[in-house]
Amino acid sequence: MRRSFLIPLLLGALAAWCGSCIENNLPYPVVELAVLSCEGEGFTAEIDAKTRTVVLRLDETTDISRVRITDMRITAEARASAPLTGEFDLRTPQFITLSLYQDYEWELRAEQRIERRFAVEGQIGAAEIDSERRTATAHVGMDADLRAVRITDLKLGPEGITTLNPAPEELTDFSSVRYVYVTYHDFEERWALYVRQTELVVALSAADLWRNTGTLSIASQPGAETVALEYRRSGTEEWRAADVTLAEDGTCSARIAPRWSEQTNAAGLTVHTIDPTTGLFAGHTYEYRLTVDGTVTDEGTFETPAGDPIPQGGMEEAGMSCFTQQNADAAFWASGNNTFAGGLCQWSTFPGMEGAHCAKMAATSAAGVLAAGNLLSGIFYKDGLTKGVVEFGQPYDWTARPTALHLKY
Protein backbone atom coordinates (compact mmCIF):
# COMPACT_ATOMS: atom_id res chain seq x y z
CA MET A 1 0.00 0.00 0.00
CA ARG A 2 2.79 2.39 0.85
CA ARG A 3 4.57 1.74 -2.44
CA SER A 4 1.47 2.25 -4.53
CA PHE A 5 0.85 5.56 -2.81
CA LEU A 6 4.43 6.84 -3.02
CA ILE A 7 4.82 6.54 -6.81
CA PRO A 8 1.95 8.83 -7.80
CA LEU A 9 3.08 11.25 -5.12
CA LEU A 10 6.59 11.47 -6.57
CA LEU A 11 5.28 11.79 -10.12
CA GLY A 12 2.95 14.59 -9.05
CA ALA A 13 5.81 16.44 -7.35
CA LEU A 14 8.01 15.99 -10.43
CA ALA A 15 5.26 17.29 -12.70
CA ALA A 16 4.76 20.31 -10.46
CA TRP A 17 8.51 21.07 -10.45
CA CYS A 18 8.89 20.66 -14.25
CA GLY A 19 5.86 22.80 -14.91
CA SER A 20 7.63 25.71 -13.27
CA CYS A 21 10.84 25.38 -15.33
CA ILE A 22 9.69 24.57 -18.91
CA GLU A 23 8.90 27.54 -21.19
CA ASN A 24 8.38 27.90 -24.92
CA ASN A 25 11.38 29.94 -26.10
CA LEU A 26 11.65 28.50 -29.62
CA PRO A 27 11.56 31.40 -32.13
CA TYR A 28 9.01 31.49 -34.92
CA PRO A 29 10.50 30.92 -38.37
CA VAL A 30 10.98 34.06 -40.47
CA VAL A 31 8.91 33.78 -43.64
CA GLU A 32 9.02 36.81 -45.95
CA LEU A 33 5.47 37.43 -47.17
CA ALA A 34 5.02 38.97 -50.58
CA VAL A 35 2.57 39.80 -53.34
CA LEU A 36 3.55 37.48 -56.18
CA SER A 37 1.27 38.69 -58.98
CA CYS A 38 -1.61 41.06 -59.63
CA GLU A 39 -4.03 40.92 -62.56
CA GLY A 40 -7.09 42.89 -63.55
CA GLU A 41 -8.67 45.19 -66.09
CA GLY A 42 -7.09 48.29 -67.61
CA PHE A 43 -3.65 48.20 -66.02
CA THR A 44 -0.27 46.49 -65.83
CA ALA A 45 1.21 45.71 -62.43
CA GLU A 46 4.76 46.30 -61.24
CA ILE A 47 5.76 44.54 -58.02
CA ASP A 48 8.77 45.63 -55.95
CA ALA A 49 9.49 43.14 -53.17
CA LYS A 50 12.20 45.34 -51.66
CA THR A 51 9.93 48.33 -51.02
CA ARG A 52 6.81 46.11 -50.70
CA THR A 53 4.85 48.08 -53.22
CA VAL A 54 2.47 47.14 -56.03
CA VAL A 55 2.18 49.90 -58.63
CA LEU A 56 -0.67 49.64 -61.12
CA ARG A 57 0.09 51.49 -64.37
CA LEU A 58 -3.41 52.43 -65.47
CA ASP A 59 -4.48 52.78 -69.07
CA GLU A 60 -5.55 56.31 -69.97
CA THR A 61 -9.25 55.44 -70.00
CA THR A 62 -9.27 53.39 -66.76
CA ASP A 63 -11.37 54.91 -63.97
CA ILE A 64 -8.88 55.37 -61.12
CA SER A 65 -11.74 55.41 -58.60
CA ARG A 66 -12.95 51.97 -59.75
CA VAL A 67 -9.90 49.86 -60.54
CA ARG A 68 -10.92 46.23 -60.92
CA ILE A 69 -8.47 43.59 -59.65
CA THR A 70 -9.48 40.05 -60.61
CA ASP A 71 -6.61 38.07 -59.09
CA MET A 72 -3.80 38.77 -56.62
CA ARG A 73 -1.45 35.95 -55.59
CA ILE A 74 0.39 36.15 -52.28
CA THR A 75 2.80 33.85 -50.43
CA ALA A 76 1.21 30.50 -49.55
CA GLU A 77 -0.53 30.37 -46.13
CA ALA A 78 -0.31 34.16 -45.69
CA ARG A 79 -3.41 36.01 -44.51
CA ALA A 80 -4.39 39.44 -45.87
CA SER A 81 -5.92 42.22 -43.77
CA ALA A 82 -8.21 43.31 -46.63
CA PRO A 83 -9.82 41.78 -49.72
CA LEU A 84 -7.38 41.22 -52.57
CA THR A 85 -9.89 41.33 -55.42
CA GLY A 86 -12.77 43.57 -56.41
CA GLU A 87 -13.04 47.29 -57.16
CA PHE A 88 -10.55 49.66 -55.55
CA ASP A 89 -10.53 53.46 -55.29
CA LEU A 90 -6.86 54.21 -55.88
CA ARG A 91 -6.97 57.99 -55.93
CA THR A 92 -5.01 57.51 -52.71
CA PRO A 93 -2.75 54.51 -51.92
CA GLN A 94 -4.16 51.57 -49.99
CA PHE A 95 -2.25 49.38 -47.54
CA ILE A 96 -2.57 45.64 -47.02
CA THR A 97 -0.93 43.70 -44.18
CA LEU A 98 0.18 40.13 -44.91
CA SER A 99 0.46 37.95 -41.81
CA LEU A 100 1.78 34.52 -40.89
CA TYR A 101 4.43 34.42 -38.17
CA GLN A 102 5.21 38.12 -38.71
CA ASP A 103 3.34 41.03 -40.32
CA TYR A 104 4.41 42.69 -43.57
CA GLU A 105 2.70 45.86 -44.80
CA TRP A 106 2.37 46.29 -48.57
CA GLU A 107 1.36 49.45 -50.42
CA LEU A 108 -1.03 49.33 -53.38
CA ARG A 109 -1.10 52.46 -55.52
CA ALA A 110 -2.01 53.54 -59.03
CA GLU A 111 -0.20 55.78 -61.50
CA GLN A 112 -1.94 57.08 -64.60
CA ARG A 113 -0.54 59.08 -67.47
CA ILE A 114 -3.08 61.11 -69.41
CA GLU A 115 -1.75 62.86 -72.51
CA ARG A 116 -2.81 66.49 -72.51
CA ARG A 117 -2.34 68.96 -75.37
CA PHE A 118 -3.04 72.63 -76.00
CA ALA A 119 -2.10 74.35 -79.27
CA VAL A 120 -3.16 77.57 -80.98
CA GLU A 121 -2.56 79.07 -84.39
CA GLY A 122 0.81 80.82 -84.63
CA GLN A 123 2.05 79.18 -81.42
CA ILE A 124 5.74 79.46 -80.58
CA GLY A 125 7.21 76.56 -78.62
CA ALA A 126 5.40 73.82 -76.74
CA ALA A 127 2.50 74.56 -74.41
CA GLU A 128 3.14 74.49 -70.67
CA ILE A 129 0.66 72.13 -69.00
CA ASP A 130 0.39 71.82 -65.21
CA SER A 131 -1.95 68.93 -64.40
CA GLU A 132 -1.87 69.62 -60.65
CA ARG A 133 -2.91 73.26 -60.93
CA ARG A 134 -4.96 72.45 -64.04
CA THR A 135 -3.51 75.19 -66.18
CA ALA A 136 -2.38 75.20 -69.82
CA THR A 137 -0.38 78.05 -71.35
CA ALA A 138 0.49 78.66 -75.01
CA HIS A 139 2.75 81.41 -76.37
CA VAL A 140 2.38 83.47 -79.54
CA GLY A 141 4.39 86.27 -81.15
CA MET A 142 4.26 89.89 -80.04
CA ASP A 143 2.24 90.87 -83.11
CA ALA A 144 -0.50 88.29 -82.48
CA ASP A 145 -4.02 89.55 -81.70
CA LEU A 146 -5.02 87.86 -78.42
CA ARG A 147 -8.67 88.69 -79.10
CA ALA A 148 -8.71 86.50 -82.20
CA VAL A 149 -6.86 83.33 -81.27
CA ARG A 150 -7.89 80.04 -82.86
CA ILE A 151 -7.34 76.78 -80.96
CA THR A 152 -5.92 74.05 -83.22
CA ASP A 153 -5.65 71.24 -80.63
CA LEU A 154 -7.06 70.77 -77.13
CA LYS A 155 -7.01 67.49 -75.19
CA LEU A 156 -7.31 67.63 -71.40
CA GLY A 157 -8.75 64.21 -70.54
CA PRO A 158 -8.72 60.54 -71.62
CA GLU A 159 -9.13 59.93 -75.34
CA GLY A 160 -12.66 59.20 -76.52
CA ILE A 161 -14.51 59.65 -73.21
CA THR A 162 -13.94 63.35 -72.44
CA THR A 163 -16.29 66.28 -73.05
CA LEU A 164 -15.25 69.95 -72.98
CA ASN A 165 -17.53 72.86 -72.08
CA PRO A 166 -17.36 75.23 -73.84
CA ALA A 167 -16.16 73.54 -77.01
CA PRO A 168 -12.69 74.59 -78.28
CA GLU A 169 -14.11 76.41 -81.31
CA GLU A 170 -16.06 78.69 -78.95
CA LEU A 171 -12.88 79.85 -77.19
CA THR A 172 -11.31 82.69 -79.20
CA ASP A 173 -10.72 85.78 -77.06
CA PHE A 174 -7.64 85.17 -74.89
CA SER A 175 -7.05 88.75 -73.78
CA SER A 176 -7.64 87.23 -70.33
CA VAL A 177 -7.81 83.72 -68.90
CA ARG A 178 -10.45 81.36 -70.31
CA TYR A 179 -11.94 78.49 -68.34
CA VAL A 180 -13.07 75.12 -69.67
CA TYR A 181 -14.84 72.33 -67.80
CA VAL A 182 -13.47 68.86 -68.49
CA THR A 183 -15.72 65.85 -67.78
CA TYR A 184 -14.86 62.14 -67.88
CA HIS A 185 -16.06 59.14 -65.82
CA ASP A 186 -17.63 60.80 -62.75
CA PHE A 187 -15.05 63.60 -62.60
CA GLU A 188 -15.44 67.24 -63.55
CA GLU A 189 -12.35 69.49 -63.60
CA ARG A 190 -12.03 73.21 -64.26
CA TRP A 191 -8.98 74.10 -66.35
CA ALA A 192 -7.57 77.57 -66.91
CA LEU A 193 -6.27 78.33 -70.43
CA TYR A 194 -3.79 81.14 -71.08
CA VAL A 195 -2.34 82.54 -74.30
CA ARG A 196 0.58 84.90 -73.75
CA GLN A 197 2.82 86.88 -76.03
CA THR A 198 6.55 86.19 -76.19
CA GLU A 199 9.54 87.83 -77.83
CA LEU A 200 10.89 84.42 -78.85
CA VAL A 201 11.12 83.94 -82.60
CA VAL A 202 12.06 80.25 -82.78
CA ALA A 203 11.33 77.54 -80.21
CA LEU A 204 11.14 73.74 -80.04
CA SER A 205 7.46 72.82 -80.12
CA ALA A 206 7.64 69.03 -80.41
CA ALA A 207 10.27 66.30 -80.30
CA ASP A 208 10.06 62.57 -80.96
CA LEU A 209 13.43 61.47 -79.63
CA TRP A 210 12.72 57.83 -80.39
CA ARG A 211 12.67 58.77 -84.08
CA ASN A 212 15.21 61.60 -83.60
CA THR A 213 12.83 64.12 -85.13
CA GLY A 214 11.52 67.49 -83.98
CA THR A 215 9.53 70.55 -84.99
CA LEU A 216 10.52 74.17 -84.42
CA SER A 217 7.79 76.78 -84.42
CA ILE A 218 8.72 80.10 -86.04
CA ALA A 219 7.05 83.42 -85.33
CA SER A 220 4.87 84.70 -88.15
CA GLN A 221 6.86 86.26 -91.01
CA PRO A 222 4.25 88.32 -92.92
CA GLY A 223 5.28 89.26 -96.44
CA ALA A 224 8.30 86.94 -96.48
CA GLU A 225 9.00 85.14 -99.75
CA THR A 226 11.60 82.69 -98.43
CA VAL A 227 12.26 81.42 -94.92
CA ALA A 228 15.13 79.05 -94.12
CA LEU A 229 16.37 77.57 -90.86
CA GLU A 230 19.66 75.81 -90.17
CA TYR A 231 20.69 73.93 -87.04
CA ARG A 232 23.68 72.15 -85.57
CA ARG A 233 24.57 70.46 -82.32
CA SER A 234 26.59 72.78 -80.09
CA GLY A 235 30.28 72.05 -80.45
CA THR A 236 30.04 70.94 -84.08
CA GLU A 237 30.81 73.07 -87.14
CA GLU A 238 28.56 71.95 -89.98
CA TRP A 239 25.11 73.54 -90.33
CA ARG A 240 22.20 71.34 -91.43
CA ALA A 241 19.08 72.58 -93.20
CA ALA A 242 15.65 71.95 -91.69
CA ASP A 243 12.55 71.49 -93.82
CA VAL A 244 10.61 74.77 -93.52
CA THR A 245 6.90 75.09 -94.30
CA LEU A 246 5.71 78.66 -95.00
CA ALA A 247 1.98 79.32 -95.09
CA GLU A 248 0.30 82.15 -97.00
CA ASP A 249 -0.56 83.97 -93.77
CA GLY A 250 3.12 84.08 -92.79
CA THR A 251 3.03 81.32 -90.17
CA CYS A 252 5.79 78.77 -90.57
CA SER A 253 7.50 75.84 -88.90
CA ALA A 254 10.67 73.82 -89.45
CA ARG A 255 10.94 70.04 -89.28
CA ILE A 256 14.21 68.37 -88.31
CA ALA A 257 14.83 64.74 -89.28
CA PRO A 258 17.92 62.52 -89.34
CA ARG A 259 19.67 61.08 -92.35
CA TRP A 260 20.29 57.35 -92.61
CA SER A 261 22.82 55.46 -94.69
CA GLU A 262 22.37 51.90 -95.93
CA GLN A 263 25.21 49.39 -95.99
CA THR A 264 25.69 45.65 -96.30
CA ASN A 265 27.70 44.01 -93.53
CA ALA A 266 30.04 41.01 -93.75
CA ALA A 267 27.12 38.62 -93.25
CA GLY A 268 25.29 40.04 -96.26
CA LEU A 269 22.67 41.79 -94.13
CA THR A 270 21.42 45.33 -94.75
CA VAL A 271 22.41 47.72 -91.95
CA HIS A 272 20.95 51.21 -91.50
CA THR A 273 23.16 53.75 -89.72
CA ILE A 274 22.09 57.18 -88.52
CA ASP A 275 24.20 60.26 -89.23
CA PRO A 276 24.78 61.68 -85.71
CA THR A 277 25.17 65.22 -87.09
CA THR A 278 21.57 65.20 -88.31
CA GLY A 279 18.30 64.94 -86.42
CA LEU A 280 17.78 65.52 -82.70
CA PHE A 281 19.18 63.47 -79.84
CA ALA A 282 18.21 63.53 -76.18
CA GLY A 283 19.98 65.75 -73.68
CA HIS A 284 21.78 68.09 -76.11
CA THR A 285 21.91 71.81 -76.86
CA TYR A 286 21.41 72.90 -80.47
CA GLU A 287 22.14 76.17 -82.23
CA TYR A 288 19.92 77.61 -84.96
CA ARG A 289 19.92 80.53 -87.36
CA LEU A 290 16.85 81.86 -89.15
CA THR A 291 17.15 83.42 -92.58
CA VAL A 292 14.31 85.48 -94.08
CA ASP A 293 14.62 86.55 -97.73
CA GLY A 294 18.37 85.93 -97.64
CA THR A 295 19.08 87.82 -94.40
CA VAL A 296 19.82 86.19 -91.03
CA THR A 297 17.16 87.64 -88.74
CA ASP A 298 17.49 85.51 -85.61
CA GLU A 299 20.02 83.21 -83.94
CA GLY A 300 19.77 81.25 -80.73
CA THR A 301 19.79 77.86 -79.01
CA PHE A 302 17.31 75.25 -77.82
CA GLU A 303 17.65 72.12 -75.72
CA THR A 304 16.17 68.65 -76.12
CA PRO A 305 14.75 66.73 -73.14
CA ALA A 306 17.01 64.32 -71.28
CA GLY A 307 17.07 60.65 -72.24
CA ASP A 308 15.90 57.66 -70.23
CA PRO A 309 17.98 56.25 -67.36
CA ILE A 310 18.32 52.49 -67.19
CA PRO A 311 16.30 51.42 -64.11
CA GLN A 312 18.63 50.72 -61.15
CA GLY A 313 21.53 50.84 -63.58
CA GLY A 314 23.93 51.84 -60.80
CA MET A 315 23.56 48.45 -59.06
CA GLU A 316 23.49 50.30 -55.74
CA GLU A 317 20.60 48.51 -54.00
CA ALA A 318 21.40 45.30 -52.13
CA GLY A 319 17.78 44.13 -52.28
CA MET A 320 17.57 43.94 -56.08
CA SER A 321 16.24 40.61 -57.35
CA CYS A 322 19.42 39.87 -59.31
CA PHE A 323 21.41 39.55 -56.06
CA THR A 324 18.97 37.00 -54.61
CA GLN A 325 17.48 33.70 -55.71
CA GLN A 326 14.03 35.28 -56.13
CA ASN A 327 14.13 36.22 -59.81
CA ALA A 328 10.74 34.95 -60.96
CA ASP A 329 9.15 38.39 -60.45
CA ALA A 330 12.17 40.65 -60.96
CA ALA A 331 11.29 44.34 -61.32
CA PHE A 332 13.91 44.84 -64.05
CA TRP A 333 17.26 43.13 -63.41
CA ALA A 334 17.45 39.39 -62.82
CA SER A 335 20.09 36.68 -62.64
CA GLY A 336 20.26 32.89 -62.78
CA ASN A 337 21.02 32.54 -59.06
CA ASN A 338 19.45 29.32 -57.79
CA THR A 339 19.74 26.70 -55.05
CA PHE A 340 22.57 24.92 -56.90
CA ALA A 341 24.49 28.07 -57.85
CA GLY A 342 23.65 31.01 -55.62
CA GLY A 343 26.63 33.23 -56.40
CA LEU A 344 26.31 33.85 -60.12
CA CYS A 345 25.50 37.51 -59.43
CA GLN A 346 26.35 39.24 -56.16
CA TRP A 347 26.26 42.76 -54.70
CA SER A 348 29.87 43.80 -54.40
CA THR A 349 32.55 46.50 -54.62
CA PHE A 350 35.68 46.83 -56.74
CA PRO A 351 38.50 49.41 -56.92
CA GLY A 352 38.14 51.99 -59.66
CA MET A 353 34.44 51.56 -60.28
CA GLU A 354 31.87 54.37 -60.38
CA GLY A 355 29.39 54.57 -57.52
CA ALA A 356 29.52 52.74 -54.20
CA HIS A 357 28.59 49.22 -55.35
CA CYS A 358 28.51 47.03 -58.42
CA ALA A 359 27.35 43.63 -59.65
CA LYS A 360 29.91 40.85 -59.35
CA MET A 361 29.32 37.96 -61.74
CA ALA A 362 31.28 34.78 -61.16
CA ALA A 363 31.15 31.31 -62.70
CA THR A 364 30.21 28.44 -60.39
CA SER A 365 30.51 24.69 -60.77
CA ALA A 366 27.38 22.88 -59.61
CA ALA A 367 26.86 19.12 -59.87
CA GLY A 368 29.74 18.92 -62.32
CA VAL A 369 28.26 21.58 -64.63
CA LEU A 370 29.88 24.98 -65.10
CA ALA A 371 27.39 27.85 -64.78
CA ALA A 372 28.53 31.25 -66.05
CA GLY A 373 28.03 34.38 -64.00
CA ASN A 374 25.19 36.41 -65.48
CA LEU A 375 22.98 39.48 -65.26
CA LEU A 376 19.97 40.22 -67.47
CA SER A 377 16.88 42.35 -67.85
CA GLY A 378 14.07 39.83 -67.58
CA ILE A 379 13.14 37.03 -65.21
CA PHE A 380 14.50 33.61 -64.26
CA TYR A 381 12.77 30.68 -62.55
CA LYS A 382 13.19 26.95 -62.07
CA ASP A 383 10.74 24.62 -63.77
CA GLY A 384 11.25 21.44 -61.82
CA LEU A 385 14.37 20.34 -59.95
CA THR A 386 17.07 21.05 -62.52
CA LYS A 387 15.46 22.94 -65.40
CA GLY A 388 15.97 26.71 -65.46
CA VAL A 389 13.82 29.05 -67.57
CA VAL A 390 14.99 32.49 -68.73
CA GLU A 391 12.66 35.14 -70.18
CA PHE A 392 14.61 38.06 -71.60
CA GLY A 393 13.37 41.65 -71.62
CA GLN A 394 11.25 43.92 -69.43
CA PRO A 395 8.54 46.42 -70.42
CA TYR A 396 9.96 49.95 -70.38
CA ASP A 397 8.45 53.17 -71.67
CA TRP A 398 11.37 54.55 -73.71
CA THR A 399 11.02 58.19 -74.76
CA ALA A 400 14.36 58.40 -76.59
CA ARG A 401 16.29 55.98 -78.76
CA PRO A 402 19.25 54.44 -76.90
CA THR A 403 22.55 55.05 -78.68
CA ALA A 404 25.01 53.13 -76.51
CA LEU A 405 25.42 51.17 -73.29
CA HIS A 406 28.26 52.55 -71.15
CA LEU A 407 29.69 50.36 -68.42
CA LYS A 408 32.91 49.41 -66.68
CA TYR A 409 33.98 45.80 -66.39
C-alpha positions in Angstrom: 0.0 0.0 0.0 2.8 2.4 0.8 4.6 1.7 -2.4 1.5 2.2 -4.5 0.8 5.6 -2.8 4.4 6.8 -3.0 4.8 6.5 -6.8 1.9 8.8 -7.8 3.1 11.3 -5.1 6.6 11.5 -6.6 5.3 11.8 -10.1 3.0 14.6 -9.0 5.8 16.4 -7.3 8.0 16.0 -10.4 5.3 17.3 -12.7 4.8 20.3 -10.5 8.5 21.1 -10.5 8.9 20.7 -14.3 5.9 22.8 -14.9 7.6 25.7 -13.3 10.8 25.4 -15.3 9.7 24.6 -18.9 8.9 27.5 -21.2 8.4 27.9 -24.9 11.4 29.9 -26.1 11.7 28.5 -29.6 11.6 31.4 -32.1 9.0 31.5 -34.9 10.5 30.9 -38.4 11.0 34.1 -40.5 8.9 33.8 -43.6 9.0 36.8 -46.0 5.5 37.4 -47.2 5.0 39.0 -50.6 2.6 39.8 -53.3 3.5 37.5 -56.2 1.3 38.7 -59.0 -1.6 41.1 -59.6 -4.0 40.9 -62.6 -7.1 42.9 -63.5 -8.7 45.2 -66.1 -7.1 48.3 -67.6 -3.7 48.2 -66.0 -0.3 46.5 -65.8 1.2 45.7 -62.4 4.8 46.3 -61.2 5.8 44.5 -58.0 8.8 45.6 -55.9 9.5 43.1 -53.2 12.2 45.3 -51.7 9.9 48.3 -51.0 6.8 46.1 -50.7 4.8 48.1 -53.2 2.5 47.1 -56.0 2.2 49.9 -58.6 -0.7 49.6 -61.1 0.1 51.5 -64.4 -3.4 52.4 -65.5 -4.5 52.8 -69.1 -5.5 56.3 -70.0 -9.2 55.4 -70.0 -9.3 53.4 -66.8 -11.4 54.9 -64.0 -8.9 55.4 -61.1 -11.7 55.4 -58.6 -12.9 52.0 -59.7 -9.9 49.9 -60.5 -10.9 46.2 -60.9 -8.5 43.6 -59.6 -9.5 40.1 -60.6 -6.6 38.1 -59.1 -3.8 38.8 -56.6 -1.5 36.0 -55.6 0.4 36.1 -52.3 2.8 33.9 -50.4 1.2 30.5 -49.5 -0.5 30.4 -46.1 -0.3 34.2 -45.7 -3.4 36.0 -44.5 -4.4 39.4 -45.9 -5.9 42.2 -43.8 -8.2 43.3 -46.6 -9.8 41.8 -49.7 -7.4 41.2 -52.6 -9.9 41.3 -55.4 -12.8 43.6 -56.4 -13.0 47.3 -57.2 -10.5 49.7 -55.6 -10.5 53.5 -55.3 -6.9 54.2 -55.9 -7.0 58.0 -55.9 -5.0 57.5 -52.7 -2.8 54.5 -51.9 -4.2 51.6 -50.0 -2.3 49.4 -47.5 -2.6 45.6 -47.0 -0.9 43.7 -44.2 0.2 40.1 -44.9 0.5 37.9 -41.8 1.8 34.5 -40.9 4.4 34.4 -38.2 5.2 38.1 -38.7 3.3 41.0 -40.3 4.4 42.7 -43.6 2.7 45.9 -44.8 2.4 46.3 -48.6 1.4 49.4 -50.4 -1.0 49.3 -53.4 -1.1 52.5 -55.5 -2.0 53.5 -59.0 -0.2 55.8 -61.5 -1.9 57.1 -64.6 -0.5 59.1 -67.5 -3.1 61.1 -69.4 -1.8 62.9 -72.5 -2.8 66.5 -72.5 -2.3 69.0 -75.4 -3.0 72.6 -76.0 -2.1 74.4 -79.3 -3.2 77.6 -81.0 -2.6 79.1 -84.4 0.8 80.8 -84.6 2.0 79.2 -81.4 5.7 79.5 -80.6 7.2 76.6 -78.6 5.4 73.8 -76.7 2.5 74.6 -74.4 3.1 74.5 -70.7 0.7 72.1 -69.0 0.4 71.8 -65.2 -2.0 68.9 -64.4 -1.9 69.6 -60.6 -2.9 73.3 -60.9 -5.0 72.5 -64.0 -3.5 75.2 -66.2 -2.4 75.2 -69.8 -0.4 78.1 -71.4 0.5 78.7 -75.0 2.7 81.4 -76.4 2.4 83.5 -79.5 4.4 86.3 -81.1 4.3 89.9 -80.0 2.2 90.9 -83.1 -0.5 88.3 -82.5 -4.0 89.6 -81.7 -5.0 87.9 -78.4 -8.7 88.7 -79.1 -8.7 86.5 -82.2 -6.9 83.3 -81.3 -7.9 80.0 -82.9 -7.3 76.8 -81.0 -5.9 74.1 -83.2 -5.7 71.2 -80.6 -7.1 70.8 -77.1 -7.0 67.5 -75.2 -7.3 67.6 -71.4 -8.7 64.2 -70.5 -8.7 60.5 -71.6 -9.1 59.9 -75.3 -12.7 59.2 -76.5 -14.5 59.7 -73.2 -13.9 63.4 -72.4 -16.3 66.3 -73.0 -15.3 70.0 -73.0 -17.5 72.9 -72.1 -17.4 75.2 -73.8 -16.2 73.5 -77.0 -12.7 74.6 -78.3 -14.1 76.4 -81.3 -16.1 78.7 -79.0 -12.9 79.9 -77.2 -11.3 82.7 -79.2 -10.7 85.8 -77.1 -7.6 85.2 -74.9 -7.0 88.7 -73.8 -7.6 87.2 -70.3 -7.8 83.7 -68.9 -10.5 81.4 -70.3 -11.9 78.5 -68.3 -13.1 75.1 -69.7 -14.8 72.3 -67.8 -13.5 68.9 -68.5 -15.7 65.9 -67.8 -14.9 62.1 -67.9 -16.1 59.1 -65.8 -17.6 60.8 -62.7 -15.0 63.6 -62.6 -15.4 67.2 -63.5 -12.3 69.5 -63.6 -12.0 73.2 -64.3 -9.0 74.1 -66.4 -7.6 77.6 -66.9 -6.3 78.3 -70.4 -3.8 81.1 -71.1 -2.3 82.5 -74.3 0.6 84.9 -73.7 2.8 86.9 -76.0 6.5 86.2 -76.2 9.5 87.8 -77.8 10.9 84.4 -78.9 11.1 83.9 -82.6 12.1 80.3 -82.8 11.3 77.5 -80.2 11.1 73.7 -80.0 7.5 72.8 -80.1 7.6 69.0 -80.4 10.3 66.3 -80.3 10.1 62.6 -81.0 13.4 61.5 -79.6 12.7 57.8 -80.4 12.7 58.8 -84.1 15.2 61.6 -83.6 12.8 64.1 -85.1 11.5 67.5 -84.0 9.5 70.6 -85.0 10.5 74.2 -84.4 7.8 76.8 -84.4 8.7 80.1 -86.0 7.1 83.4 -85.3 4.9 84.7 -88.1 6.9 86.3 -91.0 4.2 88.3 -92.9 5.3 89.3 -96.4 8.3 86.9 -96.5 9.0 85.1 -99.7 11.6 82.7 -98.4 12.3 81.4 -94.9 15.1 79.0 -94.1 16.4 77.6 -90.9 19.7 75.8 -90.2 20.7 73.9 -87.0 23.7 72.1 -85.6 24.6 70.5 -82.3 26.6 72.8 -80.1 30.3 72.0 -80.5 30.0 70.9 -84.1 30.8 73.1 -87.1 28.6 71.9 -90.0 25.1 73.5 -90.3 22.2 71.3 -91.4 19.1 72.6 -93.2 15.7 72.0 -91.7 12.6 71.5 -93.8 10.6 74.8 -93.5 6.9 75.1 -94.3 5.7 78.7 -95.0 2.0 79.3 -95.1 0.3 82.1 -97.0 -0.6 84.0 -93.8 3.1 84.1 -92.8 3.0 81.3 -90.2 5.8 78.8 -90.6 7.5 75.8 -88.9 10.7 73.8 -89.5 10.9 70.0 -89.3 14.2 68.4 -88.3 14.8 64.7 -89.3 17.9 62.5 -89.3 19.7 61.1 -92.4 20.3 57.3 -92.6 22.8 55.5 -94.7 22.4 51.9 -95.9 25.2 49.4 -96.0 25.7 45.6 -96.3 27.7 44.0 -93.5 30.0 41.0 -93.7 27.1 38.6 -93.2 25.3 40.0 -96.3 22.7 41.8 -94.1 21.4 45.3 -94.8 22.4 47.7 -91.9 21.0 51.2 -91.5 23.2 53.7 -89.7 22.1 57.2 -88.5 24.2 60.3 -89.2 24.8 61.7 -85.7 25.2 65.2 -87.1 21.6 65.2 -88.3 18.3 64.9 -86.4 17.8 65.5 -82.7 19.2 63.5 -79.8 18.2 63.5 -76.2 20.0 65.7 -73.7 21.8 68.1 -76.1 21.9 71.8 -76.9 21.4 72.9 -80.5 22.1 76.2 -82.2 19.9 77.6 -85.0 19.9 80.5 -87.4 16.8 81.9 -89.1 17.2 83.4 -92.6 14.3 85.5 -94.1 14.6 86.5 -97.7 18.4 85.9 -97.6 19.1 87.8 -94.4 19.8 86.2 -91.0 17.2 87.6 -88.7 17.5 85.5 -85.6 20.0 83.2 -83.9 19.8 81.2 -80.7 19.8 77.9 -79.0 17.3 75.3 -77.8 17.7 72.1 -75.7 16.2 68.7 -76.1 14.8 66.7 -73.1 17.0 64.3 -71.3 17.1 60.7 -72.2 15.9 57.7 -70.2 18.0 56.3 -67.4 18.3 52.5 -67.2 16.3 51.4 -64.1 18.6 50.7 -61.1 21.5 50.8 -63.6 23.9 51.8 -60.8 23.6 48.5 -59.1 23.5 50.3 -55.7 20.6 48.5 -54.0 21.4 45.3 -52.1 17.8 44.1 -52.3 17.6 43.9 -56.1 16.2 40.6 -57.3 19.4 39.9 -59.3 21.4 39.6 -56.1 19.0 37.0 -54.6 17.5 33.7 -55.7 14.0 35.3 -56.1 14.1 36.2 -59.8 10.7 35.0 -61.0 9.2 38.4 -60.4 12.2 40.7 -61.0 11.3 44.3 -61.3 13.9 44.8 -64.1 17.3 43.1 -63.4 17.5 39.4 -62.8 20.1 36.7 -62.6 20.3 32.9 -62.8 21.0 32.5 -59.1 19.5 29.3 -57.8 19.7 26.7 -55.1 22.6 24.9 -56.9 24.5 28.1 -57.9 23.7 31.0 -55.6 26.6 33.2 -56.4 26.3 33.8 -60.1 25.5 37.5 -59.4 26.4 39.2 -56.2 26.3 42.8 -54.7 29.9 43.8 -54.4 32.5 46.5 -54.6 35.7 46.8 -56.7 38.5 49.4 -56.9 38.1 52.0 -59.7 34.4 51.6 -60.3 31.9 54.4 -60.4 29.4 54.6 -57.5 29.5 52.7 -54.2 28.6 49.2 -55.3 28.5 47.0 -58.4 27.3 43.6 -59.6 29.9 40.9 -59.3 29.3 38.0 -61.7 31.3 34.8 -61.2 31.1 31.3 -62.7 30.2 28.4 -60.4 30.5 24.7 -60.8 27.4 22.9 -59.6 26.9 19.1 -59.9 29.7 18.9 -62.3 28.3 21.6 -64.6 29.9 25.0 -65.1 27.4 27.9 -64.8 28.5 31.2 -66.0 28.0 34.4 -64.0 25.2 36.4 -65.5 23.0 39.5 -65.3 20.0 40.2 -67.5 16.9 42.4 -67.9 14.1 39.8 -67.6 13.1 37.0 -65.2 14.5 33.6 -64.3 12.8 30.7 -62.6 13.2 26.9 -62.1 10.7 24.6 -63.8 11.3 21.4 -61.8 14.4 20.3 -59.9 17.1 21.0 -62.5 15.5 22.9 -65.4 16.0 26.7 -65.5 13.8 29.0 -67.6 15.0 32.5 -68.7 12.7 35.1 -70.2 14.6 38.1 -71.6 13.4 41.6 -71.6 11.3 43.9 -69.4 8.5 46.4 -70.4 10.0 50.0 -70.4 8.4 53.2 -71.7 11.4 54.5 -73.7 11.0 58.2 -74.8 14.4 58.4 -76.6 16.3 56.0 -78.8 19.2 54.4 -76.9 22.6 55.1 -78.7 25.0 53.1 -76.5 25.4 51.2 -73.3 28.3 52.5 -71.2 29.7 50.4 -68.4 32.9 49.4 -66.7 34.0 45.8 -66.4 
